[in-house]
Amino acid sequence: MVQARDVKQFQFYPGISTAIMTVMSSVESSPDHRRRQELGAFLRSRRERLSPADLGLAPGARRRTPGLRREEVAMAAGVGTTWYTWLEQGRDVRPSSEVLNALSRALRLDAAEKRHLLILAGRPEPGHRAIAVEKVEAPLLHMLDSLSMQPAYVTGRRWDVLAWNAAAVAIFGDYGLLKGDERNIIHMVFTNPQHRRLLVDWEELARVVLASFRAESAKYTGDPDFERLIALTMRSSPEFRAWWPERDVLRRLSGVKHVRHPVAGTMTFEHMSFSIDDGSDMRLVVYTPLAQENTVAKLADLMEARAGEKRSA
């Protein structure tokens, strides 16, 4: 691979230098390059969170940087320091599954972090961005409509909301009024003021959403659609801008969400995410109203009010 230092010897040959720089720019913008860069940054972020005591090492001399040194991680994983340094620098080295497992143990990664590491390293092979337009088939649309007392929606690989039912509109608002990136879960949680006001425990939930999104989107690192969404949210949300570089990852498919509805007041839902087994990375997310805060009755009232409005119209 051409390195920046190699360009210097051609600085007096503008045509050659320009050609080399064009090749370098193309390589550095490729998904593989972006994935290697993200892999190195993720390793570095986990290394900086540990202390020598976590590995049973003496503190040693005063440290200029937080966390473990690269040589300490390399020693704990049984790999060469230079090779591990290259890995953090995003160079084109191909760690085996055994080495990645050793690094996971050395860095004390949990299950979600280990899965994230393996995906970024290409083991298993990262999925490719879908070419076809994501489409919600009729049977799934019928299922959404049948969930009359359970707000539900379908998300795509990038967490865009692709389809939803009437109960979801009653609780979260009309997704049909949102266009493009606005109809994306990450964008709504971090940049939509109305949606943010709905969420009682916003910061706690937003951190979970962000960590789950990073874990799910690892296979699409470098994808232009994902890069655009992340750049847009970085510009629009100071919290996203501060938390995204922390590289937290989490796999959470269920939980409880507390909603502060503008009409019904506080409501509590249990939510669950189901993978749609068609290779598309689409998910069905269903919210079940709980007895807390009289949520079931409040949802029934909201749905009756919507039905009345439709009859009047």
C-alpha positions as CSV (number, residue, x, y, z in Angstrom):
1,M,0.0,0.0,0.0
2,V,1.3,3.5,-0.8
3,Q,2.2,5.5,2.3
4,A,2.3,9.3,2.6
5,R,6.1,9.2,2.9
6,D,6.4,7.6,-0.5
7,V,4.9,10.7,-2.1
8,K,7.8,12.9,-1.2
9,Q,10.2,11.3,-3.7
10,F,7.8,12.3,-6.5
11,Q,7.2,15.9,-5.4
12,F,9.0,17.3,-8.4
13,Y,6.8,15.2,-10.7
14,P,3.4,16.8,-10.4
15,G,1.6,14.3,-12.6
16,I,2.9,11.3,-10.8
17,S,2.4,12.9,-7.4
18,T,-1.2,13.8,-8.2
19,A,-1.9,10.2,-9.4
20,I,-0.5,8.7,-6.2
21,M,-2.5,11.1,-4.0
22,T,-5.7,10.2,-6.0
23,V,-5.1,6.5,-5.3
24,M,-4.4,7.2,-1.6
25,S,-7.6,9.3,-1.3
26,S,-9.6,6.5,-2.9
27,V,-8.1,3.9,-0.5
28,E,-8.5,6.0,2.6
29,S,-12.2,6.5,1.8
30,S,-12.9,2.8,1.2
31,P,-15.1,0.8,3.6
32,D,-12.2,-1.5,4.4
33,H,-9.9,1.4,5.3
34,R,-12.6,3.0,7.5
35,R,-13.2,-0.4,9.2
36,R,-9.5,-0.8,10.0
37,Q,-9.4,2.8,11.4
38,E,-12.5,2.1,13.5
39,L,-11.0,-1.2,14.7
40,G,-7.8,0.6,15.9
41,A,-9.8,3.4,17.6
42,F,-12.0,0.8,19.3
43,L,-8.9,-1.1,20.6
44,R,-7.4,2.1,21.8
45,S,-10.5,3.2,23.6
46,R,-10.7,-0.1,25.5
47,R,-7.0,0.0,26.3
48,E,-7.3,3.5,27.8
49,R,-10.1,2.4,30.1
50,L,-8.0,-0.2,31.9
51,S,-5.3,0.2,34.5
52,P,-2.2,-1.9,35.2
53,A,-4.0,-3.3,38.3
54,D,-6.7,-4.8,36.1
55,L,-4.0,-7.0,34.6
56,G,-2.3,-7.6,37.9
57,L,0.6,-5.3,37.0
58,A,2.4,-2.8,39.2
59,P,1.6,0.8,38.4
60,G,5.2,1.5,37.5
61,A,6.5,5.0,36.6
62,R,4.3,8.0,36.1
63,R,2.2,7.6,32.9
64,R,1.7,10.4,30.4
65,T,-1.5,8.8,29.0
66,P,-4.5,7.1,30.6
67,G,-4.9,3.4,30.8
68,L,-2.6,0.6,29.7
69,R,0.4,0.9,27.4
70,R,0.4,-0.9,24.1
71,E,3.2,-3.2,25.2
72,E,1.2,-4.2,28.2
73,V,-1.8,-5.2,26.1
74,A,0.5,-7.0,23.6
75,M,2.2,-8.9,26.4
76,A,-1.2,-9.9,28.0
77,A,-2.5,-11.1,24.6
78,G,0.8,-12.9,23.6
79,V,1.4,-10.8,20.5
80,G,4.2,-8.5,19.4
81,T,4.1,-4.9,20.4
82,T,4.9,-3.7,16.9
83,W,2.2,-5.8,15.4
84,Y,-0.3,-4.6,18.0
85,T,0.7,-1.0,17.3
86,W,0.1,-1.5,13.6
87,L,-3.4,-2.9,14.5
88,E,-4.2,0.3,16.5
89,Q,-2.9,2.4,13.7
90,G,-5.3,0.9,11.3
91,R,-2.7,-0.8,9.1
92,D,-3.7,-3.7,6.8
93,V,-2.9,-6.6,9.1
94,R,-5.2,-9.6,9.4
95,P,-5.6,-10.9,13.0
96,S,-6.7,-14.4,13.3
97,S,-9.7,-15.4,15.4
98,E,-7.4,-16.8,18.0
99,V,-5.5,-13.5,18.3
100,L,-8.8,-11.5,18.5
101,N,-10.0,-13.8,21.3
102,A,-6.7,-13.2,23.1
103,L,-7.1,-9.5,22.7
104,S,-10.7,-9.7,24.0
105,R,-9.4,-11.4,27.2
106,A,-6.5,-9.0,27.6
107,L,-8.8,-6.0,27.2
108,R,-11.6,-7.5,29.5
109,L,-14.2,-7.1,26.7
110,D,-17.8,-8.2,27.5
111,A,-19.8,-10.2,25.0
112,A,-21.1,-7.2,23.1
113,E,-17.7,-5.6,22.9
114,K,-16.1,-8.9,21.7
115,R,-18.7,-9.3,19.0
116,H,-18.1,-5.7,17.9
117,L,-14.3,-6.4,17.7
118,L,-14.8,-9.5,15.6
119,I,-17.1,-7.6,13.2
120,L,-14.7,-4.7,12.8
121,A,-11.9,-7.2,12.2
122,G,-13.9,-9.0,9.5
123,R,-14.5,-12.2,11.5
124,P,-17.2,-13.1,10.7
125,E,-17.1,-11.3,7.4
126,P,-18.9,-8.0,7.6
127,G,-22.2,-7.8,5.7
128,H,-22.4,-5.8,2.6
129,R,-24.7,-2.8,2.2
130,A,-28.0,-3.8,0.7
131,I,-28.4,-2.6,-2.9
132,A,-32.1,-3.0,-3.2
133,V,-34.5,-0.5,-1.7
134,E,-35.7,-1.8,1.7
135,K,-39.3,-3.0,1.4
136,V,-41.8,-4.1,4.1
137,E,-43.8,-6.9,2.7
138,A,-47.6,-7.0,2.9
139,P,-47.8,-9.8,5.6
140,L,-45.7,-7.7,7.9
141,L,-47.8,-4.7,7.3
142,H,-50.9,-6.7,8.1
143,M,-49.3,-7.8,11.4
144,L,-48.5,-4.2,12.3
145,D,-52.1,-3.2,11.7
146,S,-53.4,-6.1,13.8
147,L,-51.4,-4.8,16.8
148,S,-54.2,-2.3,17.7
149,M,-53.1,-1.9,21.3
150,Q,-49.3,-2.3,20.9
151,P,-47.4,0.6,19.3
152,A,-45.0,-1.0,16.7
153,Y,-42.8,-0.1,13.8
154,V,-40.3,-1.7,11.4
155,T,-36.8,-0.3,11.1
156,G,-34.2,-0.8,8.4
157,R,-30.5,-1.6,8.6
158,R,-29.8,2.0,9.4
159,W,-32.6,2.3,11.9
160,D,-34.8,4.3,9.5
161,V,-38.5,3.8,10.4
162,L,-40.0,2.0,7.3
163,A,-43.5,1.2,8.5
164,W,-45.6,1.8,11.6
165,N,-49.1,1.3,13.0
166,A,-51.8,3.6,14.4
167,A,-50.8,3.0,18.0
168,A,-47.3,4.1,17.3
169,V,-48.6,7.3,15.8
170,A,-50.8,7.9,18.9
171,I,-47.8,7.6,21.2
172,F,-44.7,8.8,19.2
173,G,-46.3,11.0,16.6
174,D,-46.9,10.7,12.9
175,Y,-43.8,9.3,11.2
176,G,-45.4,10.2,7.9
177,L,-44.7,13.9,8.5
178,L,-40.9,13.2,8.8
179,K,-38.8,13.1,5.6
180,G,-35.4,11.5,4.8
181,D,-33.0,11.3,7.7
182,E,-35.6,12.9,10.0
183,R,-37.4,9.5,10.1
184,N,-34.4,7.7,11.7
185,I,-34.3,6.5,15.3
186,I,-30.9,8.0,16.0
187,H,-31.8,11.3,14.4
188,M,-35.1,11.5,16.4
189,V,-33.6,10.6,19.7
190,F,-30.8,13.1,19.5
191,T,-32.1,16.0,17.4
192,N,-35.9,16.0,17.4
193,P,-37.1,18.2,20.3
194,Q,-40.6,16.8,20.4
195,H,-39.4,13.2,20.5
196,R,-36.8,14.1,23.1
197,R,-39.5,15.6,25.4
198,L,-41.4,12.3,25.2
199,L,-38.6,10.3,26.8
200,V,-38.6,10.6,30.6
201,D,-35.2,9.1,31.1
202,W,-33.7,10.7,28.0
203,E,-29.9,10.6,28.8
204,E,-30.0,7.0,30.1
205,L,-32.0,5.9,27.1
206,A,-30.0,7.9,24.6
207,R,-26.8,6.3,25.7
208,V,-28.3,2.8,25.4
209,V,-29.6,3.7,21.9
210,L,-26.3,5.0,20.8
211,A,-24.3,2.0,22.1
212,S,-26.8,-0.4,20.5
213,F,-26.6,1.5,17.2
214,R,-22.8,1.3,17.1
215,A,-22.9,-2.4,17.8
216,E,-25.5,-3.0,15.1
217,S,-23.9,-0.7,12.5
218,A,-20.3,-2.1,12.8
219,K,-20.8,-4.3,9.7
220,Y,-21.6,-1.1,7.7
221,T,-18.6,0.9,8.8
222,G,-17.7,3.2,5.8
223,D,-21.1,2.9,4.2
224,P,-21.9,6.4,2.8
225,D,-25.5,6.4,4.1
226,F,-24.3,5.6,7.7
227,E,-21.4,8.1,7.4
228,R,-23.9,10.9,6.3
229,L,-26.2,10.1,9.2
230,I,-23.4,10.1,11.8
231,A,-21.9,13.4,10.4
232,L,-25.4,15.0,10.4
233,T,-26.0,14.0,14.0
234,M,-22.5,15.0,15.1
235,R,-23.3,18.5,13.8
236,S,-26.7,18.7,15.3
237,S,-26.3,17.2,18.8
238,P,-23.7,18.1,21.4
239,E,-24.4,14.9,23.3
240,F,-23.9,12.7,20.3
241,R,-20.8,14.6,19.5
242,A,-19.4,13.9,23.0
243,W,-20.5,10.3,23.4
244,W,-19.9,8.8,19.9
245,P,-16.1,8.9,20.3
246,E,-16.4,6.9,23.5
247,R,-17.2,3.8,21.3
248,D,-19.5,2.1,23.8
249,V,-21.2,-0.9,22.4
250,L,-24.2,-2.8,23.8
251,R,-26.6,-5.5,22.6
252,R,-30.0,-4.9,24.2
253,L,-33.2,-6.2,22.5
254,S,-35.7,-5.4,25.2
255,G,-36.3,-3.0,28.0
256,V,-38.8,-0.6,29.6
257,K,-39.5,2.9,28.3
258,H,-41.2,5.7,30.2
259,V,-43.0,8.2,28.0
260,R,-44.3,11.6,28.9
261,H,-47.2,12.0,26.5
262,P,-48.5,15.5,25.9
263,V,-52.1,14.4,26.3
264,A,-52.2,11.2,28.4
265,G,-49.3,12.1,30.7
266,T,-46.7,9.5,31.9
267,M,-47.0,6.1,30.4
268,T,-44.8,2.9,30.7
269,F,-44.1,0.4,28.0
270,E,-42.1,-2.8,27.7
271,H,-40.4,-3.0,24.3
272,M,-38.9,-5.9,22.4
273,S,-37.0,-5.9,19.1
274,F,-37.4,-8.9,16.7
275,S,-35.1,-9.7,13.8
276,I,-36.9,-10.3,10.5
277,D,-35.3,-13.4,9.1
278,D,-35.0,-12.4,5.4
279,G,-31.4,-11.3,5.4
280,S,-32.3,-7.6,5.2
281,D,-31.3,-6.4,8.8
282,M,-34.9,-5.1,9.2
283,R,-36.4,-5.4,12.7
284,L,-39.9,-5.3,14.2
285,V,-40.0,-3.2,17.4
286,V,-43.1,-3.7,19.6
287,Y,-44.2,-1.8,22.7
288,T,-46.5,-3.5,25.1
289,P,-48.4,-1.1,27.6
290,L,-47.9,-2.0,31.2
291,A,-50.2,-1.6,34.2
292,Q,-48.0,1.1,35.6
293,E,-49.3,4.7,35.3
294,N,-52.6,3.3,34.1
295,T,-50.9,3.0,30.7
296,V,-53.3,0.4,29.2
297,A,-56.4,2.6,29.9
298,K,-54.6,5.7,28.7
299,L,-53.6,4.0,25.4
300,A,-57.2,2.8,24.9
301,D,-58.5,6.4,25.4
302,L,-55.9,7.7,22.9
303,M,-56.9,5.1,20.3
304,E,-60.6,5.9,20.8
305,A,-60.0,9.6,20.4
306,R,-58.1,8.9,17.1
307,A,-60.9,6.7,15.9
308,G,-63.4,9.5,16.7
309,E,-61.3,12.0,14.8
310,K,-61.3,9.7,11.7
311,R,-65.1,9.2,11.9
312,S,-65.6,13.0,12.1
313,A,-63.3,13.5,9.1
